[in-house]
Amino acid sequence: MKFMKSNCLEHSIGSMARVLGVSRSGYYKYLNRHKDRSVAPDLTNFLQEKWLKSRKNYGFKRLFQEVKKSNLPYGARKVRKAMKHCKISGKQRKQFRPLTTNSKHGVELLLI
């Protein structure tokens, strides 16, 4: 692909693609592909700092709110990707269960 990009002025893309055994559409997808696929270091530092301050409680929703409050230019997908990269996850609350049971169930207790 780099060869095709460097020689596109001398030869046509179609003929180079045919000779190299790649498709023209694949070459153009390669050209238009996003260059920035890495996670931003300032975002990861920010997320880790907030997550540790919350004693590892904050999950995606709260961390994303913190990102929005601080006016960082990152969206939800980027925040999720950075969290996954840093292995950050929030603690889930346990389901509420009452400690007492129904003592008026109508059945006599047999104590021996």
Residue pairs with C-beta under 8 A, 6 or more apart in sequence:
1 22
1 27
1 30
3 16
3 20
4 13
4 16
4 17
4 20
4 22
4 27
5 31
7 16
8 16
13 24
13 27
14 24
17 23
17 24
17 26
17 27
39 78
39 81
39 82
39 85
39 86
40 74
40 78
40 82
42 72
43 67
43 72
43 74
43 78
43 79
43 82
44 82
44 85
44 86
46 66
46 67
46 70
46 72
47 63
47 67
47 79
47 82
47 83
47 86
47 88
48 86
48 88
50 58
50 63
50 66
51 58
51 63
51 88
54 62
56 90
56 91
57 90
57 91
58 66
58 90
59 89
59 90
59 91
60 79
60 80
60 83
60 90
62 90
63 79
63 83
63 88
64 76
64 79
67 74
67 79
74 82
83 89
